[in-house]
Amino acid sequence: MRLWLERLSEWFVIAAGASLVLMMLHVTADVIGKYVFVAPIPGTAEVVASYYMIATVFLPLAYIEVQRRPIVVELFYDRLPPPLRPPLDLLGTAASVAFYGFLAWQSVFIALNAYEIGEIVEGAWRVIVWPSRFLLPLGLVLACLVLIVRFVTDLVDPPHRRPMPASTGETI
């Protein structure tokens, strides 16, 4: 299961990177069209906000968790005695599962509602946006699953008891 989640998170981060590149190309083409040909691409702002940005932000969440690289503030953590750190790590993982789980749960309802009403954005061009609403729960559910696997793994085999890889000095 863990390997499957890691591979899927890699595909999601590739999709997020592709979304970032497409966003850059789309916006660049829109700017060139607007200022060189006086013909901007209709709906650029809507597509960027509704598709590219959502994919770029939410799809990589699981990969960030697989790599154990979320944004953290270690103001007090580094000053704690080493025996207190593993339980605090478990608490942090559990809190992250709860947070991602709640957001995923709520975003599923939003996505289903958007699908039911055929959500669109009216701007310079009519853009169908309901499919993009499913990117949030996809990214959040995968991140939640990664964290659940991490929680169970760390509970059964705490990271401080695992051998450190010779190349990086980091725990797996």
Summary of the structure (lengths in Angstrom):
residues: 172
radius of gyration: 20.2
end to end distance: 15.9
largest distance: 64.9
contacts: 461
relative contact order: 0.15
helix: 72%
strand: 3%
